[in-house]
């Protein structure tokens, strides 16, 4: 066997052994025997005419050549998995499965109307809607395990994707302040960001795109809350505010999910803080007919045909999808 004849599965074994830190944990992970893995490594090392691993009874490590092989194998496997997932989605066709990744707030507010319209036109297409944190959405896009992603524009995350991914904006949401109904600031018709200084703040976890925006806005204004309570879900943030544990800032598509007893909403005064919502598309792939139809639906539906929550507006895309 020559080095250019190494198979995808052999590369997966090498990568797994390296990531698991040895043959024993890799064998457990892959449900294969250690002897089988050793045989695969020996075949690849023979093809490369060099050792990939330094291994003794007490130590295990990659050689320099092994590290370089690992780098290339990861690139190949990522490309292979992405393209095979893309092809699987394409084969699904108009009677297959439409795979969408989106934020929990959009899954509950923006998308149901579009999914209903889509299902009425294509009743034989199943819709797999995955509501995920922003970082997980980017990973789904990277590996081609979804057809489309509807998410918030987040340069810190979207910017990590290859250049062939395009973000087409469809809506914009403004941030507003949610706070306990008994809070002193609840008496004001509008809230200044400066009002948050020295007050308890309920924050989303660091995996949230909302958290990155609120942290940036507070830092830009030199505002320090007296303390921060962190929660991972929209309902938890709303519940903590209702329990008088602090105030928070949330964008328009999140707001309908925070309307619980004991919480009131107030607009922020001054220049609005906004974020754009749009569709992430891999321009190098051929969309399945179902994905192409859904993309056209969400980017071309007249704004007056789909009601939006308060603090949100439709935004024309920067360019045609």
Secondary structure as GFF3:
##gff-version 3
##sequence-region A 1 321
A	DSSP	three_ten_helix	3	5	.	.	.	ID=ss1
A	DSSP	alpha_helix	8	20	.	.	.	ID=ss2
A	DSSP	alpha_helix	23	30	.	.	.	ID=ss3
A	DSSP	alpha_helix	34	48	.	.	.	ID=ss4
A	DSSP	beta_strand	53	55	.	.	.	ID=ss5
A	DSSP	beta_strand	60	62	.	.	.	ID=ss6
A	DSSP	alpha_helix	64	92	.	.	.	ID=ss7
A	DSSP	three_ten_helix	93	95	.	.	.	ID=ss8
A	DSSP	beta_strand	97	102	.	.	.	ID=ss9
A	DSSP	alpha_helix	104	108	.	.	.	ID=ss10
A	DSSP	alpha_helix	111	121	.	.	.	ID=ss11
A	DSSP	beta_strand	126	131	.	.	.	ID=ss12
A	DSSP	alpha_helix	134	142	.	.	.	ID=ss13
A	DSSP	beta_strand	148	152	.	.	.	ID=ss14
A	DSSP	alpha_helix	155	158	.	.	.	ID=ss15
A	DSSP	beta_strand	165	180	.	.	.	ID=ss16
A	DSSP	three_ten_helix	184	187	.	.	.	ID=ss17
A	DSSP	beta_strand	190	191	.	.	.	ID=ss18
A	DSSP	three_ten_helix	193	196	.	.	.	ID=ss19
A	DSSP	beta_strand	201	204	.	.	.	ID=ss20
A	DSSP	alpha_helix	209	220	.	.	.	ID=ss21
A	DSSP	beta_strand	228	231	.	.	.	ID=ss22
A	DSSP	alpha_helix	234	242	.	.	.	ID=ss23
A	DSSP	beta_strand	248	251	.	.	.	ID=ss24
A	DSSP	alpha_helix	252	255	.	.	.	ID=ss25
A	DSSP	three_ten_helix	256	258	.	.	.	ID=ss26
A	DSSP	beta_strand	263	268	.	.	.	ID=ss27
A	DSSP	beta_strand	274	282	.	.	.	ID=ss28
A	DSSP	alpha_helix	289	300	.	.	.	ID=ss29
A	DSSP	three_ten_helix	303	305	.	.	.	ID=ss30
A	DSSP	beta_strand	312	314	.	.	.	ID=ss31
###
